[in-house]
Amino acid sequence: MVNNAGVQVDSRPAPEADVDSFRRTFETNLFGVLAVTNAFLPALRRSARPRIVNVSSGTGSLTWSADPERHFAVSAGSTAAYRSSKTALNALTLLYAQALAAEGFKVNAPAPGVRATDLAPRAAAIGGDPAEGAAGAVRLALLPDDGPTGGFFSWDGTPAPW
């Protein structure tokens, strides 16, 4: 199962954001993933190789966001609702991985990178091919039994820091 939920309601930094924009963002980016995943757990439990892939974002990495050498730090906290929702999604991914590991589940999160989509005007203007980002999600959905779980990965499969 691939949870590819993502909305960016606005691009305001935390001091300018309002609670409603956070609620609307978290409703899709986090609560929607929780609801859909829990609804599909019975079917996934019947699968020989249950896999859950929660599409995240590099902006959800606290390590990258705090690193002044990374491009995320340049935006100085913009898109606070989106970024924090993806950080929360990373935590939820890890918690599912831990809770479901004994049942053979592999639960991971890819960060597809900036892609030419309608998510944000900047992404549409400078983003790469969406298929390239999607390949990372497919790779995680098809992991072998000895593959990782509870991981956060860049679109190319390299581990990303939480």
DSSP file (Angstrom, degrees, kcal/mol; ACC not computed):
  #  RESIDUE AA STRUCTURE BP1 BP2  ACC     N-H-->O    O-->H-N    N-H-->O    O-->H-N    TCO  KAPPA ALPHA  PHI   PSI    X-CA   Y-CA   Z-CA
    1    1 A M              0   0    0      0, 0.0    52,-2.8     0, 0.0     2,-0.6   0.000 360.0 360.0 360.0 132.6    0.0    0.0    0.0
    2    2 A V  E     -a   53   0A   0     50,-0.2     2,-0.9    52,-0.1    52,-0.2  -0.956 360.0-159.6-115.3 118.0    1.3    3.4   -0.9
    3    3 A N  E     +a   54   0A   0     50,-3.3    52,-2.7    -2,-0.6    30,-0.1  -0.850  18.1 170.0 -93.5 105.3    0.0    6.4    1.0
    4    4 A N        +     0   0    0     -2,-0.9     2,-0.4    50,-0.2    -1,-0.1  -0.316  19.1 147.7-112.9  47.8    0.8    9.3   -1.4
    5    5 A A        +     0   0    0     24,-0.1     2,-0.2    23,-0.1    -2,-0.1  -0.668  11.7 150.1 -86.0 134.9   -1.2   12.0    0.5
    6    6 A G        +     0   0    0     -2,-0.4     2,-0.4     2,-0.0    19,-0.0  -0.729  11.6 164.3-168.5 118.3    0.1   15.5    0.3
    7    7 A V        -     0   0    0     -2,-0.2     2,-0.5    18,-0.2    22,-0.1  -0.974  19.9-158.1-128.7 148.9   -1.3   19.0    0.4
    8    8 A Q        -     0   0    0     -2,-0.4     3,-0.1   111,-0.3    13,-0.0  -0.884  10.5-177.0-124.2  97.4    0.3   22.3    1.0
    9    9 A V        -     0   0    0     -2,-0.5     2,-0.3    12,-0.2    -1,-0.1   0.888  67.8 -18.4 -65.4 -42.0   -2.5   24.7    2.1
   10   10 A D        -     0   0    0     -3,-0.1    72,-0.3    11,-0.1    -1,-0.1  -0.930  54.5-124.5-154.2 176.8   -0.2   27.7    2.4
   11   11 A S        +     0   0    0     -2,-0.3    68,-1.2    68,-0.1     6,-0.1   0.101  57.5 136.9-116.9  22.2    3.5   28.6    2.6
   12   12 A R        -     0   0    0     66,-0.2    68,-2.1    67,-0.1    69,-0.4  -0.387  53.9-119.1 -72.9 145.7    3.5   30.7    5.7
   13   13 A P    >>  -     0   0    0      0, 0.0     3,-1.8     0, 0.0     4,-1.0  -0.390  39.2 -94.6 -74.0 163.7    6.2   30.3    8.4
   14   14 A A  G >4 S+     0   0    0     63,-0.6     3,-0.8     1,-0.3    -2,-0.1   0.843 122.3  56.6 -51.3 -44.2    5.1   29.2   11.9
   15   15 A P  G 34 S+     0   0    0      0, 0.0    -1,-0.3     0, 0.0    -3,-0.0   0.735 116.5  37.3 -65.0 -17.7    4.8   32.8   13.3
   16   16 A E  G <4 S+     0   0    0     -3,-1.8    -2,-0.2     2,-0.1    -4,-0.1   0.495  97.2 102.7-107.1  -6.8    2.4   33.7   10.6
   17   17 A A    <<  -     0   0    0     -4,-1.0     2,-0.3    -3,-0.8    -3,-0.0  -0.317  58.9-142.2 -77.4 158.8    0.5   30.5   10.3
   18   18 A D     >  -     0   0    0      1,-0.1     4,-1.5    -2,-0.0     3,-0.3  -0.834  23.9-112.6-118.4 162.5   -3.0   29.9   11.8
   19   19 A V  H  > S+     0   0    0     -2,-0.3     4,-2.8     1,-0.2     5,-0.2   0.860 113.0  59.4 -61.1 -37.4   -4.4   26.8   13.4
   20   20 A D  H  > S+     0   0    0      1,-0.2     4,-2.7     2,-0.2    -1,-0.2   0.898 103.0  50.8 -62.3 -40.6   -6.9   26.2   10.6
   21   21 A S  H  > S+     0   0    0     -3,-0.3     4,-1.9     1,-0.2   -12,-0.2   0.888 112.1  48.1 -65.7 -36.3   -4.1   25.8    8.0
   22   22 A F  H  X S+     0   0    0     -4,-1.5     4,-3.0     2,-0.2     5,-0.3   0.929 111.5  50.0 -66.8 -44.4   -2.3   23.3   10.2
   23   23 A R  H  X S+     0   0    0     -4,-2.8     4,-2.2     1,-0.2    -2,-0.2   0.929 112.0  46.9 -60.3 -45.9   -5.6   21.4   10.8
   24   24 A R  H  X S+     0   0    0     -4,-2.7     4,-1.1     2,-0.2    -1,-0.2   0.890 115.3  46.4 -65.1 -38.5   -6.4   21.2    7.0
   25   25 A T  H  X S+     0   0    0     -4,-1.9     4,-2.8    -5,-0.2     3,-0.4   0.944 114.5  45.4 -68.2 -48.9   -2.8   20.1    6.2
   26   26 A F  H  X>S+     0   0    0     -4,-3.0     5,-2.8     1,-0.2     4,-1.9   0.820 103.1  66.7 -65.6 -30.5   -2.6   17.5    9.0
   27   27 A E  I  <>S+     0   0    0     -4,-2.2     5,-1.1    -5,-0.3    -1,-0.2   0.909 117.2  24.0 -57.5 -42.4   -6.1   16.2    8.0
   28   28 A T  I  <5S+     0   0    0     -4,-1.1     5,-0.5    -3,-0.4    -2,-0.2   0.930 126.1  45.9 -85.2 -53.1   -4.7   15.0    4.7
   29   29 A N  I  <5S+     0   0    0     -4,-2.8    -3,-0.2    -5,-0.2    -2,-0.2   0.699 133.9   4.7 -72.8 -21.5   -1.0   14.5    5.3
   30   30 A L  I  X5S+     0   0    0     -4,-1.9     4,-2.3    -5,-0.3    -3,-0.2   0.662 129.1  45.6-126.2 -57.3   -1.2   12.7    8.6
   31   31 A F  I  ><S+     0   0    0     -5,-2.8     4,-2.6     1,-0.2     5,-0.2   0.865 112.7  53.5 -65.6 -35.1   -4.7   11.8    9.7
   32   32 A G  H  ><S+     0   0    0     -5,-1.1     4,-2.6    -6,-0.5     5,-0.3   0.907 109.0  49.3 -63.1 -41.6   -5.7   10.6    6.3
   33   33 A V  H  > S+     0   0    0     -5,-0.5     4,-2.6     2,-0.2     5,-0.3   0.918 111.7  49.3 -63.1 -43.8   -2.7    8.2    6.2
   34   34 A L  H  X S+     0   0    0     -4,-2.3     4,-2.4     2,-0.2     5,-0.2   0.934 113.4  45.9 -61.0 -47.5   -3.6    6.9    9.7
   35   35 A A  H  X S+     0   0    0     -4,-2.6     4,-1.9     2,-0.2    -2,-0.2   0.925 116.2  43.9 -64.0 -46.1   -7.3    6.3    8.7
   36   36 A V  H  X S+     0   0    0     -4,-2.6     4,-1.9     2,-0.2    -2,-0.2   0.922 114.1  50.0 -67.5 -43.6   -6.5    4.6    5.4
   37   37 A T  H  X S+     0   0    0     -4,-2.6     4,-0.9    -5,-0.3     3,-0.3   0.947 112.3  46.5 -61.0 -48.4   -3.7    2.5    6.8
   38   38 A N  H  < S+     0   0    0     -4,-2.4     3,-0.4    -5,-0.3    -1,-0.2   0.866 110.8  53.4 -63.8 -35.0   -5.8    1.3    9.7
   39   39 A A  H  < S+     0   0    0     -4,-1.9     4,-0.3     1,-0.2    -1,-0.2   0.846 113.6  43.0 -66.6 -33.1   -8.7    0.5    7.4
   40   40 A F  H  X S+     0   0    0     -4,-1.9     4,-2.7    -3,-0.3     3,-0.3   0.501  85.5  95.5 -93.0  -4.2   -6.5   -1.6    5.2
   41   41 A L  H  X S+     0   0    0     -4,-0.9     4,-2.6    -3,-0.4     5,-0.2   0.885  80.7  55.6 -56.8 -40.9   -4.6   -3.5    7.9
   42   42 A P  H  > S+     0   0    0      0, 0.0     4,-0.7     0, 0.0    -1,-0.2   0.930 112.6  42.2 -58.8 -42.4   -7.0   -6.5    7.8
   43   43 A A  H >4 S+     0   0    0     -3,-0.3     3,-0.9    -4,-0.3     4,-0.4   0.910 114.0  51.6 -68.6 -41.8   -6.3   -7.0    4.1
   44   44 A L  H >< S+     0   0    0     -4,-2.7     3,-1.4     1,-0.3    -1,-0.2   0.863 102.8  59.7 -63.3 -35.2   -2.6   -6.3    4.5
   45   45 A R  H 3< S+     0   0    0     -4,-2.6    -1,-0.3     1,-0.3    -2,-0.2   0.751 101.7  54.7 -66.1 -22.2   -2.4   -8.9    7.2
   46   46 A R  T << S+     0   0    0     -3,-0.9    -1,-0.3    -4,-0.7    -2,-0.2   0.545  90.0 101.5 -84.6  -8.0   -3.6  -11.5    4.7
   47   47 A S  S <  S-     0   0    0     -3,-1.4    -3,-0.0    -4,-0.4     0, 0.0  -0.498  72.8-138.1 -79.0 144.9   -0.8  -10.6    2.3
   48   48 A A  S    S+     0   0    0      1,-0.3    -1,-0.1    -2,-0.2    -4,-0.0   0.792 103.4  23.9 -68.7 -28.3    2.3  -12.8    2.1
   49   49 A R  S    S-     0   0    0      2,-0.1    -1,-0.3    -5,-0.0     2,-0.3  -0.626  82.0-163.8-138.6  76.4    4.5   -9.6    2.0
   50   50 A P        +     0   0    0      0, 0.0    56,-1.6     0, 0.0     2,-0.4  -0.452  13.5 178.3 -69.3 127.6    2.7   -6.7    3.6
   51   51 A R  E     - b   0 106A   0     -2,-0.3     2,-0.4    54,-0.2    56,-0.2  -0.991  14.8-170.1-131.6 137.5    4.3   -3.4    2.7
   52   52 A I  E     - b   0 107A   0     54,-2.6    56,-2.1    -2,-0.4     2,-0.5  -0.996   4.4-172.5-126.7 127.0    3.3    0.2    3.6
   53   53 A V  E     -ab   2 108A   0    -52,-2.8   -50,-3.3    -2,-0.4     2,-0.7  -0.976   4.7-166.1-122.2 117.8    5.0    3.1    2.0
   54   54 A N  E     -a    3   0A   0     54,-2.5     2,-0.4    -2,-0.5   -50,-0.2  -0.894  20.3-137.0-106.0 106.4    4.2    6.6    3.3
   55   55 A V        +     0   0    0    -52,-2.7    56,-0.2    -2,-0.7   -50,-0.1  -0.483  37.2 166.2 -68.9 118.3    5.4    9.2    0.8
   56   56 A S        -     0   0    0     54,-2.8     2,-0.3    -2,-0.4    -1,-0.1   0.087  28.0-112.0-107.9-144.1    7.0   11.9    2.9
   57   57 A S    >   -     0   0    0     29,-0.2     3,-2.0    54,-0.2     4,-0.2  -0.975  17.4-122.4-158.7 145.7    9.3   14.8    2.0
   58   58 A G  G >  S+     0   0    0     -2,-0.3     3,-1.6     1,-0.3     6,-0.2   0.782 112.9  67.6 -60.2 -25.6   12.9   15.8    2.6
   59   59 A T  G 3  S+     0   0    0      1,-0.3    -1,-0.3     5,-0.1    28,-0.1   0.634  88.9  66.2 -70.4 -11.5   11.5   18.9    4.3
   60   60 A G  G <  S+     0   0    0     -3,-2.0     2,-0.6    26,-0.2    -1,-0.3   0.504  77.4 101.5 -83.8  -5.2   10.2   16.5    7.0
   61   61 A S    <>  -     0   0    0     -3,-1.6     4,-2.3    -4,-0.2   101,-0.2  -0.712  57.5-163.1 -81.2 117.4   13.8   15.7    8.0
   62   62 A L  H  > S+     0   0    0    100,-2.2     4,-1.7    -2,-0.6    -1,-0.2   0.870  91.1  55.4 -66.2 -35.6   14.6   17.7   11.2
   63   63 A T  H  > S+     0   0    0      1,-0.2     4,-0.6     2,-0.2    -1,-0.2   0.948 112.0  40.9 -62.2 -49.1   18.3   17.0   10.5
   64   64 A W  H >4 S+     0   0    0     97,-0.3     3,-0.8     1,-0.2     9,-0.4   0.880 112.7  55.2 -68.0 -36.9   18.2   18.5    7.0
   65   65 A S  H 3< S+     0   0    0     -4,-2.3    -1,-0.2     1,-0.2    -2,-0.2   0.813 110.2  46.4 -65.9 -29.1   15.9   21.4    8.1
   66   66 A A  H 3< S+     0   0    0     -4,-1.7    -1,-0.2    -3,-0.2    -2,-0.2   0.548  91.2  95.5 -88.7  -8.0   18.4   22.4   10.8
   67   67 A D    X<  -     0   0    0     -3,-0.8     3,-1.9    -4,-0.6     6,-0.6  -0.750  61.0-157.8 -90.1 112.4   21.5   22.2    8.5
   68   68 A P  T 3  S+     0   0    0      0, 0.0    -1,-0.1     0, 0.0    -4,-0.0   0.673  91.9  62.9 -64.1 -14.9   22.3   25.6    7.0
   69   69 A E  T 3  S+     0   0    0      4,-0.1     2,-0.2    -3,-0.0    -5,-0.1   0.649  90.2  83.1 -81.3 -15.7   24.1   23.9    4.2
   70   70 A R  S X> S-     0   0    0     -3,-1.9     3,-0.8    -6,-0.3     4,-0.6  -0.587  85.8-124.5 -88.8 151.4   20.9   22.2    3.0
   71   71 A H  H 3> S+     0   0    0      1,-0.2     4,-0.7    -2,-0.2     3,-0.3   0.708 105.9  69.4 -68.3 -18.4   18.5   24.1    0.7
   72   72 A F  H >4 S+     0   0    0      1,-0.2     3,-0.7     2,-0.2     5,-0.4   0.878  94.2  55.2 -66.2 -36.2   15.7   23.5    3.3
   73   73 A A  H X4 S+     0   0    0     -3,-0.8     3,-1.6    -6,-0.6    -1,-0.2   0.777  95.0  68.8 -68.2 -25.1   17.3   25.9    5.8
   74   74 A V  H 3< S+     0   0    0     -4,-0.6    -1,-0.2    -3,-0.3    -2,-0.2   0.847  91.4  59.4 -61.9 -34.2   17.3   28.6    3.2
   75   75 A S  T X< S-     0   0    0     -3,-0.7     3,-1.4    -4,-0.7    -1,-0.3   0.512  98.8-144.3 -77.2  -1.9   13.5   28.9    3.3
   76   76 A A  T <   -     0   0    0     -3,-1.6    -3,-0.1     1,-0.3    -2,-0.1   0.827  68.3 -36.6  44.2  52.0   13.8   29.7    7.0
   77   77 A G  T 3  S+     0   0    0     -5,-0.4   -63,-0.6     1,-0.2     3,-0.4   0.572  91.8 153.3  87.0   8.6   10.7   27.9    8.2
   78   78 A S    <   +     0   0    0     -3,-1.4   -66,-0.2     1,-0.2    -1,-0.2  -0.251  62.4  31.0 -67.1 165.0    8.3   28.5    5.4
   79   79 A T  S  > S+     0   0    0    -68,-1.2     4,-2.9     3,-0.1     5,-0.3   0.901  74.2 169.1  51.5  48.3    5.5   26.0    4.7
   80   80 A A  H  >  +     0   0    0    -68,-2.1     4,-2.3    -3,-0.4     5,-0.2   0.873  69.9  49.6 -59.0 -41.6    5.4   25.3    8.5
   81   81 A A  H  > S+     0   0    0    -69,-0.4     4,-2.0     2,-0.2    -1,-0.2   0.947 115.0  43.2 -65.5 -47.4    2.2   23.3    8.3
   82   82 A Y  H  > S+     0   0    0    -72,-0.3     4,-2.0     2,-0.2     5,-0.2   0.954 115.9  47.2 -61.7 -51.3    3.4   21.1    5.4
   83   83 A R  H  X S+     0   0    0     -4,-2.9     4,-1.8     1,-0.2    -1,-0.2   0.910 113.8  46.5 -61.6 -43.9    6.9   20.5    6.8
   84   84 A S  H  X S+     0   0    0     -4,-2.3     4,-2.3    -5,-0.3    -1,-0.2   0.845 109.3  55.6 -69.6 -31.2    5.7   19.6   10.3
   85   85 A S  H  X S+     0   0    0     -4,-2.0     4,-1.9    -5,-0.2    -1,-0.2   0.879 109.1  47.0 -66.9 -35.6    3.0   17.3    8.9
   86   86 A K  H  X S+     0   0    0     -4,-2.0     4,-1.9     2,-0.2    -2,-0.2   0.828 109.7  53.1 -75.6 -31.0    5.7   15.4    7.0
   87   87 A T  H  X S+     0   0    0     -4,-1.8     4,-1.8     2,-0.2    -2,-0.2   0.919 110.8  47.6 -64.3 -43.1    7.9   15.3   10.1
   88   88 A A  H  X S+     0   0    0     -4,-2.3     4,-2.5     1,-0.2    -2,-0.2   0.876 108.6  54.9 -64.4 -37.4    4.9   13.8   12.0
   89   89 A L  H  X S+     0   0    0     -4,-1.9     4,-2.6     2,-0.2    -1,-0.2   0.889 104.6  53.9 -63.1 -38.7    4.3   11.3    9.1
   90   90 A N  H  X S+     0   0    0     -4,-1.9     4,-2.1     2,-0.2    -1,-0.2   0.920 109.6  47.7 -60.9 -42.9    7.9   10.2    9.5
   91   91 A A  H  X S+     0   0    0     -4,-1.8     4,-2.3     1,-0.2    -2,-0.2   0.922 111.5  50.1 -63.4 -43.7    7.3    9.5   13.2
   92   92 A L  H  X S+     0   0    0     -4,-2.5     4,-2.5     1,-0.2     5,-0.2   0.886 107.9  54.5 -62.3 -38.6    4.1    7.6   12.4
   93   93 A T  H  X S+     0   0    0     -4,-2.6     4,-2.4     1,-0.2    -1,-0.2   0.935 109.6  46.7 -58.9 -47.7    5.9    5.6    9.8
   94   94 A L  H  X S+     0   0    0     -4,-2.1     4,-2.4     1,-0.2    -2,-0.2   0.902 111.4  51.5 -62.7 -41.7    8.5    4.5   12.4
   95   95 A L  H  X S+     0   0    0     -4,-2.3     4,-2.3     2,-0.2    -2,-0.2   0.894 111.0  47.4 -66.0 -39.9    5.8    3.7   15.0
   96   96 A Y  H  X S+     0   0    0     -4,-2.5     4,-2.3     2,-0.2    -1,-0.2   0.924 110.9  53.0 -63.3 -43.7    3.9    1.5   12.4
   97   97 A A  H  X S+     0   0    0     -4,-2.4     4,-1.0    -5,-0.2    -2,-0.2   0.917 112.2  44.3 -58.8 -44.0    7.2   -0.2   11.5
   98   98 A Q  H  < S+     0   0    0     -4,-2.4     4,-0.4     1,-0.2     3,-0.3   0.915 115.8  46.8 -67.0 -42.8    7.9   -1.0   15.1
   99   99 A A  H  < S+     0   0    0     -4,-2.3    -2,-0.2     1,-0.2    -1,-0.2   0.796 121.4  35.7 -70.7 -28.9    4.3   -2.2   15.9
  100  100 A L  H ><>S+     0   0    0     -4,-2.3     5,-1.6    -5,-0.2     3,-1.3   0.417  86.1  98.3-108.0   0.3    4.0   -4.4   12.8
  101  101 A A  G ><5S+     0   0    0     -4,-1.0     3,-2.1    -3,-0.3    -1,-0.1   0.884  79.3  57.7 -58.6 -42.0    7.5   -5.8   12.4
  102  102 A A  G 3 5S+     0   0    0     -4,-0.4    -1,-0.3     1,-0.3    -2,-0.1   0.714 103.1  56.0 -64.3 -19.1    6.7   -9.1   14.1
  103  103 A E  G < 5S-     0   0    0     -3,-1.3    -1,-0.3    -4,-0.1    -2,-0.2   0.346 123.0-103.8 -93.5   5.6    4.0   -9.7   11.5
  104  104 A G  T < 5 +     0   0    0     -3,-2.1    -3,-0.2     1,-0.3    -2,-0.1   0.535  69.4 150.4  87.6   6.6    6.4   -9.3    8.6
  105  105 A F      < -     0   0    0     -5,-1.6     2,-0.5    -9,-0.1    -1,-0.3  -0.395  35.2-154.1 -70.0 148.2    5.4   -5.8    7.6
  106  106 A K  E     -b   51   0A   0    -56,-1.6   -54,-2.6    -2,-0.1     2,-0.5  -0.994  16.5-178.6-119.5 119.8    7.9   -3.4    6.0
  107  107 A V  E     +b   52   0A   0     -2,-0.5    43,-3.5   -56,-0.2    44,-0.5  -0.976  13.8 152.4-125.8 118.5    6.9    0.2    6.6
  108  108 A N  E     -b   53   0A   0    -56,-2.1   -54,-2.5    -2,-0.5    44,-0.2  -0.890  33.6-135.4-142.2 168.1    9.1    2.9    5.2
  109  109 A A  E     -c  152   0B   0     42,-2.4    44,-2.6    -2,-0.3     2,-0.3  -0.985  13.9-159.7-131.7 122.5    8.9    6.5    3.9
  110  110 A P  E     -c  153   0B   0      0, 0.0   -54,-2.8     0, 0.0    44,-0.2  -0.730  12.4-145.8 -95.3 152.1   10.5    7.9    0.8
  111  111 A A  E     -c  154   0B   0     42,-2.9    44,-1.1    -2,-0.3   -54,-0.2  -0.936  13.8-165.2-110.6 102.4   11.3   11.5    0.1
  112  112 A P        -     0   0    0      0, 0.0    -1,-0.1     0, 0.0   -55,-0.1   0.605  29.8-131.2 -70.9 -10.8   10.7   11.8   -3.6
  113  113 A G        -     0   0    0     20,-0.1     2,-0.4     2,-0.1    14,-0.1  -0.157  50.2 -31.8  83.9 174.1   12.4   15.2   -4.0
  114  114 A V  S    S-     0   0    0     -3,-0.1    14,-2.4    12,-0.1     2,-0.3  -0.536  73.0-178.1 -70.0 122.5   11.1   18.3   -5.7
  115  115 A R  B     -e  128   0C   0     -2,-0.4     2,-2.0    12,-0.3    12,-0.3  -0.904  39.3-102.5-126.2 151.7    9.0   17.1   -8.6
  116  116 A A  S    S+     0   0    0     12,-2.8     8,-0.2    -2,-0.3     2,-0.2  -0.521  75.3 124.8 -74.7  83.6    7.0   18.9  -11.3
  117  117 A T  S    S-     0   0    0     -2,-2.0     3,-0.4     3,-0.2     7,-0.2  -0.720  76.0-101.6-130.3-179.2    3.6   18.5   -9.8
  118  118 A D  S    S+     0   0    0     -2,-0.2    -2,-0.1     1,-0.2     5,-0.0   0.355  91.9 101.6 -87.3   5.7    0.7   20.8   -8.7
  119  119 A L  S    S-     0   0    0      1,-0.2  -111,-0.3    -4,-0.2    -1,-0.2   0.914  98.2  -6.0 -57.5 -45.0    1.7   20.7   -5.1
  120  120 A A     >  -     0   0    0     -3,-0.4     4,-2.0     1,-0.1     3,-0.2  -0.993  66.7-118.9-150.3 146.9    3.4   24.0   -5.2
  121  121 A P  H  > S+     0   0    0      0, 0.0     4,-1.7     0, 0.0     5,-0.1   0.879 115.4  54.5 -55.5 -38.6    4.2   26.6   -7.9
  122  122 A R  H  > S+     0   0    0      1,-0.2     4,-2.5     2,-0.2     5,-0.4   0.909 106.7  51.3 -62.0 -41.9    7.9   26.2   -7.2
  123  123 A A  H  > S+     0   0    0     -3,-0.2     4,-2.2     1,-0.2    -1,-0.2   0.907 109.2  49.7 -63.3 -42.0    7.7   22.4   -7.6
  124  124 A A  H  < S+     0   0    0     -4,-2.0    -1,-0.2    -8,-0.2    -2,-0.2   0.846 114.8  45.6 -65.6 -32.4    6.0   22.7  -11.0
  125  125 A A  H  < S+     0   0    0     -4,-1.7    -2,-0.2    -5,-0.2    -1,-0.2   0.871 131.0  14.9 -80.5 -38.4    8.6   25.2  -12.2
  126  126 A I  H  < S+     0   0    0     -4,-2.5    -3,-0.2    -5,-0.1    -2,-0.2   0.483  94.9 119.2-117.3  -3.9   11.8   23.5  -11.1
  127  127 A G     <  -     0   0    0     -4,-2.2   -12,-0.3    -5,-0.4     2,-0.1  -0.166  55.3-124.3 -71.0 157.7   10.9   20.0  -10.2
  128  128 A G  B     -e  115   0C   0    -14,-2.4   -12,-2.8     1,-0.2    -1,-0.1  -0.151  52.8 -53.2 -85.0-174.7   12.2   16.8  -11.8
  129  129 A D    >>  -     0   0    0    -14,-0.2     4,-1.2     1,-0.2     3,-1.0  -0.448  43.0-143.1 -64.8 123.3   10.2   14.0  -13.5
  130  130 A P  H 3> S+     0   0    0      0, 0.0     4,-2.5     0, 0.0     5,-0.2   0.818  99.0  63.8 -58.1 -31.0    7.5   12.7  -11.1
  131  131 A A  H 3> S+     0   0    0      1,-0.2     4,-1.6     2,-0.2    -2,-0.0   0.858  98.0  55.2 -62.6 -34.4    8.1    9.2  -12.4
  132  132 A E  H <> S+     0   0    0     -3,-1.0     4,-0.7     2,-0.2    -1,-0.2   0.915 110.4  44.9 -65.0 -42.8   11.6    9.3  -11.0
  133  133 A G  H >X S+     0   0    0     -4,-1.2     4,-0.8     1,-0.2     3,-0.8   0.884 110.2  55.0 -66.6 -38.7   10.3   10.1   -7.5
  134  134 A A  H 3X S+     0   0    0     -4,-2.5     4,-2.3     1,-0.2     3,-0.3   0.813  94.9  68.6 -64.9 -30.3    7.6    7.5   -7.8
  135  135 A A  H 3X S+     0   0    0     -4,-1.6     4,-2.4     1,-0.2    -1,-0.2   0.848  94.9  56.3 -59.1 -33.9   10.2    4.8   -8.5
  136  136 A G  H <X S+     0   0    0     -3,-0.8     4,-1.7    -4,-0.7    -1,-0.2   0.901 107.5  47.5 -64.5 -40.6   11.4    5.2   -4.9
  137  137 A A  H  X S+     0   0    0     -4,-0.8     4,-1.9    -3,-0.3    -2,-0.2   0.907 111.9  50.0 -66.2 -41.7    8.0    4.4   -3.6
  138  138 A V  H  X S+     0   0    0     -4,-2.3     4,-1.3     1,-0.2    -2,-0.2   0.913 107.1  54.9 -63.1 -42.8    7.7    1.4   -5.9
  139  139 A R  H  < S+     0   0    0     -4,-2.4     3,-0.3     1,-0.2    -1,-0.2   0.908 111.0  45.0 -57.4 -43.1   11.1    0.1   -4.8
  140  140 A L  H >< S+     0   0    0     -4,-1.7     3,-1.1     1,-0.2    -1,-0.2   0.828 108.7  56.5 -71.9 -31.2   10.0    0.2   -1.1
  141  141 A A  H 3< S+     0   0    0     -4,-1.9    -1,-0.2     1,-0.2    -2,-0.2   0.741 110.7  45.6 -70.1 -22.0    6.6   -1.4   -2.0
  142  142 A L  T 3< S+     0   0    0     -4,-1.3    -1,-0.2    -3,-0.3    -2,-0.2   0.092  81.3 147.6-109.0  21.9    8.4   -4.4   -3.5
  143  143 A L    <   -     0   0    0     -3,-1.1    -3,-0.1     1,-0.1   -37,-0.0  -0.227  48.2-117.8 -58.9 143.7   11.1   -4.9   -0.8
  144  144 A P    >   -     0   0    0      0, 0.0     3,-2.2     0, 0.0    -1,-0.1  -0.281  36.2 -94.9 -72.3 170.3   12.2   -8.5   -0.2
  145  145 A D  T 3  S+     0   0    0      1,-0.3    -2,-0.1    -2,-0.0   -41,-0.0   0.779 126.8  51.3 -59.6 -28.2   11.6  -10.1    3.2
  146  146 A D  T 3  S+     0   0    0      2,-0.0    -1,-0.3     0, 0.0    -3,-0.0   0.271  88.6 117.4 -93.5  12.7   15.1   -9.1    4.4
  147  147 A G  S <  S-     0   0    0     -3,-2.2    -7,-0.0     1,-0.1    -4,-0.0  -0.199  72.6 -83.4 -73.8 169.8   14.6   -5.4    3.4
  148  148 A P        -     0   0    0      0, 0.0     2,-0.3     0, 0.0    -1,-0.1  -0.265  37.9-165.6 -72.7 158.6   14.6   -2.5    5.8
  149  149 A T        +     0   0    0    -43,-0.2   -41,-0.2     1,-0.1     3,-0.1  -0.989  68.4  29.0-140.5 148.8   11.7   -1.3    7.8
  150  150 A G  S    S+     0   0    0    -43,-3.5     2,-0.2    -2,-0.3   -42,-0.2   0.777  90.2 138.8  75.7  26.9   11.2    1.9    9.7
  151  151 A G        -     0   0    0    -44,-0.5   -42,-2.4    -3,-0.1     2,-0.4  -0.658  48.4-147.8-108.0 162.2   13.4    3.8    7.3
  152  152 A F  E     -c  109   0B   0      8,-0.4     8,-3.5    -2,-0.2     2,-0.3  -0.999  28.4-177.0-125.7 124.0   13.4    7.2    5.6
  153  153 A F  E     -cD 110 159B   0    -44,-2.6   -42,-2.9    -2,-0.4     5,-0.1  -0.934  27.1-119.9-131.5 145.5   14.9    7.2    2.2
  154  154 A S  E >   -c  111   0B   0      4,-3.3     3,-2.4    -2,-0.3     6,-0.1  -0.320  48.6 -94.6 -69.4 165.6   15.8    9.7   -0.6
  155  155 A W  T 3  S+     0   0    0    -44,-1.1    -1,-0.1     1,-0.3   -42,-0.0   0.768 126.1  55.8 -55.5 -28.0   14.1    9.1   -3.9
  156  156 A D  T 3  S-     0   0    0      2,-0.1    -1,-0.3   -20,-0.0   -23,-0.0   0.411 122.5-101.8 -89.8   3.7   17.2    7.2   -5.1
  157  157 A G  S <  S+     0   0    0     -3,-2.4    -2,-0.1     1,-0.3     3,-0.1   0.336  77.4 134.2  97.3  -7.0   17.2    4.7   -2.2
  158  158 A T        -     0   0    0      1,-0.1    -4,-3.3    -5,-0.1    -1,-0.3  -0.541  65.8 -98.9 -75.8 142.6   19.9    6.3    0.0
  159  159 A P  B     -D  153   0B   0      0, 0.0    -6,-0.3     0, 0.0    -1,-0.1  -0.312  36.6-152.4 -60.8 140.7   19.0    6.6    3.7
  160  160 A A        -     0   0    0     -8,-3.5    -8,-0.4    -6,-0.1     2,-0.2  -0.883  20.1-110.3-112.4 147.0   17.8   10.0    4.7
  161  161 A P              0   0    0      0, 0.0   -97,-0.3     0, 0.0   -98,-0.1  -0.490 360.0 360.0 -77.1 146.6   18.2   11.4    8.3
  162  162 A W              0   0    0     -2,-0.2  -100,-2.2  -101,-0.2   -71,-0.1   0.498 360.0 360.0 -67.5 360.0   15.2   11.8   10.4
